[in-house]
Amino acid sequence: MARPPSNADPHLQYRRTERLPSLIHSNLPDPPVSTTARLRAALTSDGVDRISRLPDSLLHEIVSRLPAKDAARTAALAARWRGVWRSTPIVLVDTHLLPNGASASSLDVTAAVSHILATHPGPFRCVHLTRSRMGEHQAHLRLWLRLLAARGVQELVLVNRPLPSDVPLPKTLFTISTLTRLYIGVWKFPDAAGLGGASFPHLRELGICSVAVESGDIDLVVARSPALEILNIQGTMKGVHLRLISKSLRCVQICAFVLESVEVVSAPCLERLILSECLSPAGGSCTTVKIGNVPKLSLFGKLETGKYALEIQDTVIMAGIKTSPSMMVTSVKTLSLKVRFGVHNDVKMVPAFLKCFPCLEALHIMSEKCDQPAGKLNLEFWEEVGPIVGVRLRMKVMTFLDYRAQQDEIAFLQYIFQNAQVLKYVLVSAVNPRYTPLSTDDMFSTLLSSVMQLQVRRLTSRSRKLARLGSRSRKLPRLGSRSRKLAIVSTEILGARSNGAWSMHHGLACLICRTSLAWLLSTALVVIEFCGCV
């Protein structure tokens, strides 16, 4: 279904605009300064200012940790301090220039920033500029960037006020070769073809927040940043193709971004690839996620089974596909999936994805609400799937969020409990009861019942095997101590449930005898916790 035009609902557009600053600021790094320290000279009873006698290196270190406004005030402490702040790399944060609790116009903030940049000779260790409407002060902005380039700024956060959102980002920014961290927000990216040979030789962290970009823009910046380790992308409403090639990238996080495709061609140092709440492109087609040369990738997610088409080494992963070694990413230890358990095609992709990660140690599942469920897939479906190497031999931890006690969810959990031989810890977190007709107690009871049914089936199967062995031998094999514990524990838990011995406490439903219940699931000790809202 075609996406409605962005201006179809002016009220919705207004609410999005109002929320945009808070979303962007929550994604920005904190400035490395203290806004609560009190400034005073340490005078002793003999009237000697001992702090002023400290070596120059220590005085510079003290001043460099203060907001620019407070750093300038240190000149009034004593004659010894008058030249310190002018020769210290300082931190300039425009929000620190305002009186506590006060607001100022964009013009006032712009004037204050211009004054500090004009009077301090640099260098600037860190600069955060987030309070000005840059569209109204583009001449000032170009001057600021030229001064910062000349004075060796290392960390820069440059965010335009929400409206207008199509203010072009000055190309001067790409001449600041001293940057080690750069975050930009609410801009229109300049034409990549016009950047010439600009590069960021020392840039280690790049954040792009609600910036209008074209396919190839981000790829170019990454390619021209040979030291880049962290790439953080948040928010854009136009579908983009990403193609990443980097010898230094270690972490890539993409959040609330409209992606046509993301292809990690070669990233030999990449350890984390995080896709969070990314939006489908226009027309509702799937976003293609291609994994190439990533020998160190250990954390991967959140893959949405109905939204992403996974491709590994030029092979598209499909439901029921026979997995070959070339389709496996053996370095991944932690995987996160988002699944609509009421949709057959989504659920059928779960085992296909899991088989691609044979060394999986931690699995995180988020169950997504399905407005129109298409039937149910019970335990028989998972039994037909058969053993999955990562689940059976490697997986030690699993979390399951937004549990709704649906049959499809229960079947999946039963499969995990039945097959994960080294599982140590499971957390099942129930969805808020206001979003489901079941109470938290009902959801917990359903989970416990499914576990008990699984254990009864296991004990019955074992008893039949023992009976067959006994019929062939005069001496019946002795039931092991672990098996006897299983039978006793089953009785204890059922009795406890009927007596109402478990209860809700501060929103957490705890199993009685957590350790005892663990014996039900595996030959290893497993702890199961159930979290819910009251």
KOLMARGU-679721 format. One record per residue (C-alpha): residue number from 0; x, y, z. Coordinates in steps of 0.001 Angstrom, whole numbers. Each point is the difference from the previous one (the first is absolute). Example, Ala and Ser with C-alpha at 12.3 -4.5 7.8 and 13.67 -1.06 7.14 Angstrom:
BEGIN
lofi | X | Y | Z
0 | 12300 | -4500 | 7800
1 | 1370 | 3440 | -660
END
This chain:
BEGIN
lofi | X | Y | Z
0 | 0 | 0 | 0
1 | 1374 | 3378 | -969
2 | 1163 | 2246 | 2813
3 | -2132 | 3137 | 510
4 | 1662 | 3341 | -611
5 | 1886 | 1420 | 2968
6 | -2273 | 3033 | 216
7 | -3226 | -2026 | 6
8 | -462 | 532 | 3749
9 | 1337 | 3411 | 1116
10 | -600 | -853 | 3669
11 | 2086 | -3170 | -300
12 | 2723 | 1945 | -1789
13 | -22 | 2583 | 2806
14 | 275 | -2676 | 2706
15 | 2918 | -1609 | -1818
16 | 1722 | 3373 | -243
17 | -508 | 611 | 3722
18 | 1466 | -3401 | 896
19 | 2961 | 271 | -2347
20 | 2307 | 2041 | 2307
21 | -385 | -2401 | 2919
22 | 613 | -3030 | -2240
23 | 3128 | 1549 | -1463
24 | 1390 | 1231 | 3323
25 | -476 | -3429 | 1579
26 | 2362 | -1335 | -2663
27 | 2729 | 2609 | 468
28 | 3133 | -589 | 2093
29 | 295 | 1886 | 3280
30 | 2546 | 2821 | 98
31 | 3104 | -816 | 2066
32 | -517 | 2831 | 2502
33 | -1561 | 518 | 3404
34 | -2825 | 2527 | 388
35 | -340 | -428 | 3775
36 | 3522 | 718 | 1267
37 | 387 | 3076 | 2205
38 | 2838 | 2366 | -759
39 | 1875 | 1542 | 2898
40 | 3590 | 561 | 998
41 | 1187 | -2235 | 2808
42 | 1183 | 2516 | 2567
43 | 1499 | -1423 | 3192
44 | 283 | 1674 | 3387
45 | 3314 | 1527 | -1009
46 | -1594 | 1600 | -3076
47 | 2018 | -2024 | -2504
48 | -1736 | -1147 | -3212
49 | 1454 | -3488 | -344
50 | -1913 | -961 | -3166
51 | 1587 | 2855 | -1898
52 | 3393 | -1473 | 854
53 | -747 | -3171 | -1916
54 | 2006 | -673 | -3181
55 | -1301 | 1448 | -3256
56 | -879 | -3454 | -1305
57 | -2413 | -607 | 2905
58 | -1575 | 3438 | -288
59 | -629 | -556 | -3696
60 | -1543 | -3386 | 801
61 | -2372 | 1592 | 2529
62 | -1131 | 2753 | -2354
63 | -440 | -2387 | -2934
64 | -2663 | -1883 | 2005
65 | -2145 | 3091 | 526
66 | -2706 | 1480 | -2245
67 | 1331 | 2884 | -2086
68 | -1864 | 2627 | 2056
69 | 1470 | -1277 | 3277
70 | 3434 | -472 | -1545
71 | 60 | 3703 | -901
72 | -971 | 931 | 3563
73 | 3105 | -1672 | 1409
74 | 1936 | 3075 | -1131
75 | -1561 | 1855 | 2955
76 | 1322 | -2474 | 2600
77 | 3559 | 1289 | 79
78 | 2695 | 1484 | -2196
79 | 1434 | -3487 | -436
80 | -3167 | -1076 | -1857
81 | -437 | 2920 | -2393
82 | 1743 | -1576 | -2961
83 | -890 | -3603 | 734
84 | -3375 | -225 | -1696
85 | 1212 | 1684 | -3196
86 | 2731 | -2630 | -425
87 | -2152 | -3002 | 965
88 | -1953 | -2198 | -2433
89 | -3547 | 752 | 1161
90 | -3454 | -1519 | -362
91 | -2661 | 2224 | -1573
92 | -3634 | -1073 | 484
93 | -2534 | 2630 | -1007
94 | -2592 | -1201 | 2559
95 | 2532 | 776 | 2757
96 | 105 | 3634 | -1072
97 | -3541 | 604 | 1245
98 | -927 | 852 | 3611
99 | -1252 | -2953 | 1998
100 | -3626 | -750 | -874
101 | -153 | 2900 | -2456
102 | -697 | -31 | -3707
103 | 1441 | 2257 | -2623
104 | -736 | 828 | -3584
105 | 1961 | -1572 | -2805
106 | 1556 | 3408 | -658
107 | 1323 | 276 | 3594
108 | 1529 | -3475 | -148
109 | 1581 | 751 | -3353
110 | 1532 | 3222 | 1324
111 | 1459 | -1753 | 3056
112 | 1541 | -2778 | -2101
113 | 1467 | 2501 | -2459
114 | 1591 | 1973 | 2861
115 | 1739 | -3035 | 1525
116 | 1238 | -1291 | -3351
117 | 1374 | 3458 | -801
118 | 1760 | 560 | 3352
119 | 1450 | -3419 | 780
120 | 3015 | -944 | -2129
121 | -665 | -3732 | 339
122 | 331 | -2850 | -237
123 | -3566 | -1158 | 747
124 | -152 | -3474 | 1495
125 | -3758 | -407 | -400
126 | -2762 | 2210 | -1480
127 | -3763 | -627 | 254
128 | -2193 | 2358 | -2041
129 | -3670 | -1009 | 258
130 | -1968 | 3147 | 933
131 | 150 | 2143 | -3126
132 | -2335 | 64 | -2976
133 | 2785 | -408 | -2500
134 | -2220 | 862 | -2948
135 | -189 | 3559 | 1329
136 | 3744 | 274 | 685
137 | 1727 | -1768 | -2877
138 | 2665 | 2700 | -317
139 | 871 | -408 | 3685
140 | 89 | -3772 | -395
141 | 2476 | 140 | -2875
142 | 2216 | 2334 | 2061
143 | -205 | -2286 | 3038
144 | 1067 | -3021 | -2005
145 | 2942 | 1866 | -1517
146 | 1135 | 1068 | 3486
147 | -421 | -3506 | 1378
148 | 1960 | -1456 | -2914
149 | 2803 | 2471 | 619
150 | 16 | -690 | 3762
151 | 57 | -3770 | -116
152 | -3354 | -1015 | 1478
153 | -26 | -3689 | 925
154 | -3641 | -761 | 856
155 | -2913 | 1781 | -1687
156 | -3756 | -346 | 456
157 | -1889 | 2143 | -2512
158 | -3802 | -140 | 138
159 | -2359 | 2371 | -1795
160 | -3252 | 974 | 1676
161 | -2884 | -2158 | -1331
162 | -1354 | 2399 | -2600
163 | 868 | 430 | -2773
164 | 1436 | -3481 | -464
165 | 1469 | 567 | -3474
166 | 2812 | 2389 | 973
167 | 3071 | -1092 | -1988
168 | 2962 | -1123 | 2071
169 | 2955 | 2287 | -850
170 | 2766 | -1730 | -1911
171 | 2446 | 1776 | 2320
172 | -737 | -2712 | 2548
173 | 1836 | -2519 | -2152
174 | 3230 | 2021 | 197
175 | 371 | -553 | 3771
176 | 2620 | -2722 | -105
177 | 636 | -34 | 3782
178 | -3420 | -1465 | 935
179 | -85 | -3221 | 2028
180 | -3773 | 35 | 714
181 | -2731 | 1589 | -2125
182 | -3784 | 46 | 486
183 | -2251 | 1902 | -2401
184 | -3770 | 372 | 231
185 | -2878 | 1450 | -2074
186 | 1881 | 996 | -3135
187 | -10 | -603 | -3705
188 | 3162 | -1820 | -960
189 | 2082 | 1826 | -2642
190 | 537 | -1446 | -3442
191 | 2668 | -2653 | 478
192 | 1433 | 688 | -3447
193 | 888 | 3536 | 1070
194 | 2046 | -989 | 3051
195 | 3151 | -598 | -2003
196 | 2736 | -1733 | 1974
197 | -1349 | 924 | 3439
198 | 628 | -2635 | 2677
199 | 4 | -615 | 3747
200 | 3325 | -1735 | 660
201 | -457 | -118 | 3806
202 | -3787 | -460 | 285
203 | -883 | -2944 | 2284
204 | -3726 | 572 | 635
205 | -2660 | 1342 | -2385
206 | -3658 | 674 | 825
207 | -2550 | 975 | -2668
208 | -3388 | 965 | 1472
209 | -3019 | 926 | -2146
210 | 2153 | 1149 | -2895
211 | -1387 | -43 | -3537
212 | 2444 | -2195 | -1884
213 | 184 | -1687 | -3382
214 | 1302 | -3476 | -703
215 | 3786 | 157 | -29
216 | 397 | 3004 | 2332
217 | 673 | -1990 | 3171
218 | 2062 | -2549 | -1928
219 | 2277 | 2827 | -1163
220 | 568 | 1383 | 3503
221 | 764 | -3479 | 1359
222 | 2427 | -669 | -2847
223 | 1809 | 3276 | 736
224 | 287 | -685 | 3740
225 | 2792 | -2604 | 297
226 | -91 | -3 | 3841
227 | -3806 | -151 | 401
228 | -1119 | -2526 | 2649
229 | -3601 | 966 | 856
230 | -2748 | 909 | -2483
231 | -3310 | 1078 | 1521
232 | -2875 | 817 | -2389
233 | -3400 | 1151 | 1209
234 | -3119 | 1098 | -1825
235 | -683 | 870 | -3607
236 | -3211 | -321 | -2011
237 | 1517 | -716 | -3406
238 | 1051 | -3510 | -973
239 | 3779 | -340 | -249
240 | 2395 | -2708 | -1177
241 | 3031 | -409 | 2280
242 | 3139 | -1748 | -1212
243 | 2692 | -111 | 2670
244 | 3665 | -744 | -573
245 | 2323 | 770 | 2888
246 | 3140 | -1487 | 1527
247 | -588 | 1728 | 3350
248 | -3769 | -111 | 766
249 | -817 | -1862 | 3221
250 | -3627 | 980 | 654
251 | -2843 | 1006 | -2349
252 | -3353 | 1027 | 1482
253 | -2930 | 1015 | -2222
254 | -3206 | 1133 | 1709
255 | -3358 | 1242 | -1369
256 | 1495 | 280 | -3478
257 | -1771 | -730 | -3299
258 | 2245 | -2588 | -1629
259 | -262 | -1455 | -3460
260 | 3032 | -2154 | 698
261 | 3123 | -161 | 2124
262 | 2989 | -1924 | -1296
263 | 3075 | -576 | 2107
264 | 2407 | -899 | -2765
265 | 3172 | -175 | 2047
266 | 505 | 1004 | 3623
267 | 2677 | -2253 | 1505
268 | -159 | 1724 | 3413
269 | -3799 | 302 | 290
270 | -1270 | -1467 | 3295
271 | -3556 | 1368 | 257
272 | -2680 | 568 | -2634
273 | -3189 | 1367 | 1574
274 | -3178 | 763 | -1947
275 | -2672 | 1472 | 2272
276 | -3518 | 999 | -1042
277 | 1048 | 597 | -3596
278 | -2850 | 863 | -2352
279 | -988 | -1816 | -3154
280 | 451 | 1857 | -3289
281 | -2967 | 1342 | -1947
282 | -2217 | -2720 | -1374
283 | 530 | -2301 | 2979
284 | 2856 | -2000 | -1526
285 | 2550 | -1725 | 2201
286 | 3294 | 1591 | 958
287 | 2937 | -2033 | -1260
288 | 2762 | -653 | 2534
289 | 3147 | -1367 | -1662
290 | 2854 | -1414 | 2061
291 | 3390 | -366 | -1628
292 | 3463 | -102 | 1539
293 | -614 | 448 | 3748
294 | 2295 | -2500 | 1780
295 | -345 | 1699 | 3426
296 | -3748 | 696 | 34
297 | -1239 | -1207 | 3409
298 | -3284 | 1888 | 539
299 | -2690 | 233 | -2689
300 | -3625 | 1229 | 159
301 | -2750 | 945 | 271
302 | -995 | -1994 | -3078
303 | -3725 | 211 | -712
304 | -1016 | -3178 | -1773
305 | -2773 | 1631 | -2016
306 | 1862 | 3188 | -836
307 | 3570 | -1032 | -840
308 | 1280 | -2257 | -2758
309 | 3301 | -1437 | 1225
310 | 2748 | -736 | -2519
311 | 3286 | -1620 | 1007
312 | 2854 | -295 | -2469
313 | -2347 | 544 | -2990
314 | -2521 | -2601 | 1204
315 | -3509 | 1140 | 939
316 | -1163 | -1752 | 3178
317 | -3481 | -1436 | -544
318 | -2338 | -2177 | 2055
319 | 907 | -3676 | -293
320 | 3319 | 644 | -1734
321 | 2743 | -2558 | 570
322 | 2781 | 1796 | 1810
323 | 3515 | -373 | -1362
324 | 3265 | 1135 | 1646
325 | 186 | 3039 | -2291
326 | -3317 | 1223 | 1436
327 | 1157 | -131 | 3630
328 | 1435 | 2851 | 2055
329 | 1894 | -1896 | 2686
330 | 1244 | 3096 | 1840
331 | -3466 | 1155 | 1161
332 | -574 | -782 | 3698
333 | -3019 | 2247 | 668
334 | -3042 | 231 | -2273
335 | -3166 | 2066 | 365
336 | -3202 | -724 | -1941
337 | -3380 | 1727 | -176
338 | -2765 | -2420 | -999
339 | -3729 | 158 | -706
340 | -857 | -3452 | 1301
341 | -3494 | 195 | -1485
342 | 1344 | 199 | -3573
343 | 1051 | -3332 | -1515
344 | 2586 | 1391 | -2395
345 | 1668 | 2005 | 2773
346 | 230 | -2985 | 2351
347 | 1348 | -2279 | -2728
348 | 2918 | 2374 | -461
349 | 1093 | -373 | 3641
350 | 1627 | -3452 | -381
351 | 1499 | 1091 | -3330
352 | 1695 | 2940 | 1743
353 | 1087 | -2041 | 3027
354 | 1714 | -2604 | -2176
355 | 2279 | 2720 | -1404
356 | 1589 | 614 | 3409
357 | 1290 | -3357 | 1298
358 | 2070 | 1512 | 2839
359 | -2899 | 1937 | 1524
360 | 244 | 414 | 3805
361 | -2697 | 2594 | 751
362 | -3347 | 363 | -1788
363 | -2318 | 2966 | 564
364 | -3538 | -231 | -1366
365 | -2580 | 2777 | -119
366 | -3538 | -1074 | -836
367 | -1822 | 2536 | -2136
368 | -3765 | 401 | 16
369 | -1777 | -1384 | -3052
370 | -3294 | 1711 | -835
371 | -1174 | -2742 | -2351
372 | 1535 | -3334 | 1057
373 | 133 | -2629 | -2741
374 | -687 | -3247 | 1869
375 | 2329 | -1660 | 2500
376 | 3227 | -1979 | -147
377 | 229 | -2522 | 2833
378 | 2813 | -2121 | 1356
379 | -272 | -2419 | -2938
380 | 1350 | 2715 | -2300
381 | 3082 | 412 | 2182
382 | 499 | -3745 | 318
383 | 109 | -180 | -3794
384 | 2671 | 2719 | 29
385 | 2285 | -2372 | 1870
386 | 3076 | 907 | 2048
387 | 1750 | 3324 | -582
388 | 3699 | -148 | 889
389 | 235 | 3426 | 1660
390 | -3114 | -590 | 2110
391 | 828 | -3573 | 939
392 | 3704 | 199 | 825
393 | 908 | 3663 | 584
394 | -2886 | 2136 | 1255
395 | 265 | 837 | 3710
396 | -2280 | 3040 | 344
397 | -3385 | 900 | -1480
398 | -2352 | 2917 | 600
399 | -3546 | 190 | -1325
400 | -1638 | 3440 | 123
401 | -3692 | 943 | -364
402 | -1212 | -3550 | 642
403 | -3778 | -267 | -641
404 | -540 | -3714 | 758
405 | -982 | -724 | -3599
406 | 228 | -3557 | -1239
407 | 2714 | 893 | -2531
408 | 2141 | 1567 | 2745
409 | -487 | -2969 | 2320
410 | 952 | -2448 | -2758
411 | 3232 | 1913 | -598
412 | 880 | 71 | 3709
413 | -709 | -3727 | 303
414 | 2332 | -653 | -2910
415 | 2748 | 2017 | 1707
416 | -506 | -1731 | 3348
417 | 21 | -3398 | -1629
418 | 3079 | 496 | -2191
419 | 2366 | 2470 | 1720
420 | 2356 | -2350 | 1851
421 | 2289 | 2631 | 1572
422 | -2640 | 2631 | 771
423 | 675 | 1767 | 3318
424 | -2379 | 2934 | 245
425 | -3352 | 969 | -1530
426 | -1908 | 3231 | 516
427 | -3603 | 208 | -1217
428 | -1448 | 3501 | 243
429 | -3764 | 325 | -447
430 | -1582 | 2769 | -2030
431 | -1897 | 2622 | 1959
432 | -3451 | -1486 | 853
433 | -1756 | 3022 | -1468
434 | 1064 | -1233 | -3442
435 | -1309 | -3542 | 396
436 | -3232 | -1593 | 1290
437 | 2027 | -2217 | 2373
438 | 1177 | 1013 | 3441
439 | 3624 | -379 | 1002
440 | -993 | -2918 | 2244
441 | -1660 | -1749 | -2936
442 | 3049 | 500 | -2214
443 | 2294 | -1390 | 2670
444 | -2293 | -2953 | 647
445 | -23 | -818 | -3721
446 | 3807 | 75 | -133
447 | 322 | -2216 | 3056
448 | -2573 | -2438 | -1329
449 | 1848 | -321 | -3304
450 | 3246 | -740 | 1819
451 | -1723 | -2629 | 2132
452 | -1570 | -1649 | -3050
453 | 3408 | -168 | -1615
454 | 1479 | -1611 | 3113
455 | -2830 | -2529 | 313
456 | 579 | -955 | -3640
457 | 3721 | -399 | 663
458 | -539 | -2127 | 3118
459 | -2587 | -2156 | -1784
460 | 2378 | -620 | -2865
461 | 2798 | -902 | 2413
462 | -2276 | -2338 | 1970
463 | -963 | -1851 | -3181
464 | 3640 | -457 | -890
465 | 734 | -1354 | 3465
466 | -2998 | -2340 | -215
467 | 1240 | -1370 | -3308
468 | 3440 | -540 | 1459
469 | -1525 | -1704 | 3049
470 | -1981 | -2435 | -2114
471 | 3251 | -1189 | -1551
472 | 1861 | -405 | 3248
473 | -780 | -1585 | 3326
474 | 1571 | 2981 | 1778
475 | -1836 | 3280 | -530
476 | 2425 | 2913 | -429
477 | 37 | 2295 | 2977
478 | -1534 | 3433 | -507
479 | 2752 | 2600 | 276
480 | -11 | 2583 | 2773
481 | -546 | 2823 | -2496
482 | -3114 | -1737 | -1382
483 | -1393 | -461 | 3507
484 | 527 | 3700 | 642
485 | -1906 | 807 | -3162
486 | -3060 | -1957 | 1136
487 | 76 | 1502 | 3490
488 | 437 | 3524 | -1282
489 | -2961 | -381 | -2334
490 | -2232 | -930 | 2938
491 | 1285 | 2865 | 2123
492 | -579 | 2625 | -2653
493 | -3502 | -1194 | -868
494 | -925 | -41 | 3671
495 | 1471 | 3427 | 533
496 | -1973 | 1431 | -2912
497 | -3296 | -1470 | 1271
498 | 654 | 1469 | 3435
499 | 735 | 3394 | -1452
500 | 3538 | 4 | 1366
501 | 1349 | 2243 | -2773
502 | -1075 | 3622 | -166
503 | 687 | 3349 | -1609
504 | 2414 | 2348 | 1777
505 | 990 | 3414 | -1356
506 | -928 | -1047 | -3521
507 | 2214 | -3109 | 86
508 | -1486 | -3477 | -11
509 | 2584 | -2360 | 1446
510 | -95 | -3773 | -234
511 | 159 | -1813 | 3286
512 | 3146 | -2026 | 345
513 | 1566 | 1539 | -3044
514 | 2893 | -2412 | 184
515 | -2339 | -2980 | 318
516 | -1956 | 941 | -3083
517 | 3273 | 138 | -1832
518 | 302 | -3780 | 162
519 | -3056 | -305 | -2184
520 | 1525 | 1390 | -3129
521 | 3412 | -1423 | -590
522 | 2839 | -2033 | 1381
523 | 1583 | 3352 | 867
524 | -1172 | 2421 | 2659
525 | -2432 | 2492 | -1549
526 | -1538 | 3024 | 1682
527 | -3298 | 1302 | -1367
528 | -1363 | 3380 | 984
529 | -3352 | 1413 | -1008
530 | -547 | 3763 | 61
531 | -3379 | 1644 | -310
532 | -1938 | 3154 | 813
533 | -2756 | 235 | 2566
END
